[in-house]
Amino acid sequence: MSIEEKLLQDFLALPEDKKLEVIDFVEFLKSRNQNKLEALMDDIIVENRDALEELAK
């Protein structure tokens, strides 16, 4: 059984209120990951501002 199948099987066995908690947690993880990516991109832009400005000419 794959991880996805195991997760789905376990998820479907949960009561509705717990399913909502799982969905909230997944959304939290996605948001946290997105925030890390945005911070990384901001750092890259700051560190390479001169080069980016030269390329924009």
C-alpha positions as CSV (number, residue, x, y, z in Angstrom):
1,M,0.0,0.0,0.0
2,S,1.4,3.4,-1.0
3,I,1.6,6.3,1.4
4,E,-1.2,8.0,-0.4
5,E,-3.5,5.0,-0.1
6,K,-2.6,4.6,3.6
7,L,-3.3,8.3,4.2
8,L,-6.6,8.1,2.4
9,Q,-7.7,5.0,4.2
10,D,-6.9,6.5,7.6
11,F,-8.5,9.8,6.7
12,L,-11.7,8.2,5.6
13,A,-11.9,6.2,8.9
14,L,-11.9,9.5,10.9
15,P,-14.9,11.2,12.3
16,E,-15.9,14.4,10.5
17,D,-14.4,16.8,13.1
18,K,-11.1,15.0,13.0
19,K,-11.1,15.2,9.2
20,L,-11.5,19.0,9.5
21,E,-8.5,19.0,11.8
22,V,-6.4,17.1,9.3
23,I,-7.4,19.5,6.5
24,D,-6.5,22.5,8.7
25,F,-3.1,20.9,9.5
26,V,-2.4,20.3,5.8
27,E,-3.3,23.9,5.0
28,F,-1.0,25.1,7.8
29,L,1.9,23.0,6.3
30,K,1.3,24.4,2.8
31,S,1.2,27.9,4.2
32,R,4.4,27.5,6.1
33,N,6.1,26.1,3.1
34,Q,4.9,29.0,0.9
35,N,6.1,31.5,3.5
36,K,9.6,29.8,3.5
37,L,9.7,30.0,-0.3
38,E,8.7,33.6,-0.3
39,A,11.3,34.5,2.2
40,L,13.9,32.6,0.2
41,M,12.9,34.5,-3.0
42,D,13.1,37.8,-1.1
43,D,16.6,37.0,0.0
44,I,17.7,36.1,-3.5
45,I,16.3,39.4,-4.8
46,V,18.1,41.4,-2.1
47,E,21.4,39.6,-2.5
48,N,21.3,40.1,-6.3
49,R,19.7,43.5,-6.6
50,D,22.5,45.0,-8.6
51,A,22.6,42.2,-11.1
52,L,18.8,42.2,-11.5
53,E,18.8,46.0,-12.0
54,E,21.5,45.6,-14.7
55,L,19.5,42.9,-16.4
56,A,16.4,45.1,-16.3
57,K,18.1,47.8,-18.5
